[in-house]
Amino acid sequence: MKLPFLDRSPRVALLRLSGVIAARGGGFSPSGISAAGMAPLIERAFSIKRLAGVVLAINSPGGSPVQSSLVAQRIRRLAEAKGVPVIACVEDAAASGGYWLACAADEIVVDRASVVGSIGVISAGFGLEEAAAKLGVERRLHTAGTEKSFLDPFRPERAEDVARLRGLLDELHDVFKDWVRARRGGRLKAEEADLFSGRFWTGQRAVELGLADRVGEVSSEVKARFGEEAKLVTVGQRRPPWPLRLLPGIAAQAVAEGAVAALEERAAWGRLGL
């Protein structure tokens, strides 16, 4: 029997990136992916002794481009500082912001049935001016600044607002495309007009297009890349001590945050048909 203090086998950190990507207000809710929530987990993953590599288990339909960028940049900074490889293993999906995160890895591994891609930016809203009129609601709006009422849902859509929104979306899309080009480079095997259209594909097709490197899964990847002796160390969200979880304020916060996150996540997965 090998004594623990004599065990010199390499360690591989397993970091799960699951759910919708969005800024969270703090607290103990483990749902979703945010820069603030993931920062301590990422730091912990790259601080493991005898670290040979980091595996990102990704299962995300996307979300905030800013949060995606912040999480991905932190992973890259630590990977380069520690000099260890990072492998992304996609589960159900790495779409939109989820694919942004996958590109933080040196290699992307997918299941044949994973959903991969959706390299685009979306904005959605509602026009409520007719509903307000039917309800007899009078809209009273006062601003200082000619653009402060941008895309007000209680008035008809203005062409200048749509043009401004289109410019913002195009700029964000350019940032996303630049990131994919920088990380995937010559591995992309299709026209950018197709790859960057917002379309998504199965994992098998993503490999053919160069959006991913091969088909596989976490355990086989760890053994193939780091050897049979490599030990997988899962890095997860730490919950508060159980007495604190019983406090009414914390319990209510957890329920509220969970309900909001569930609605956001259902809508995001729905865009992928999942």
Disulfide bonds with the S-S distance in Angstrom:
none
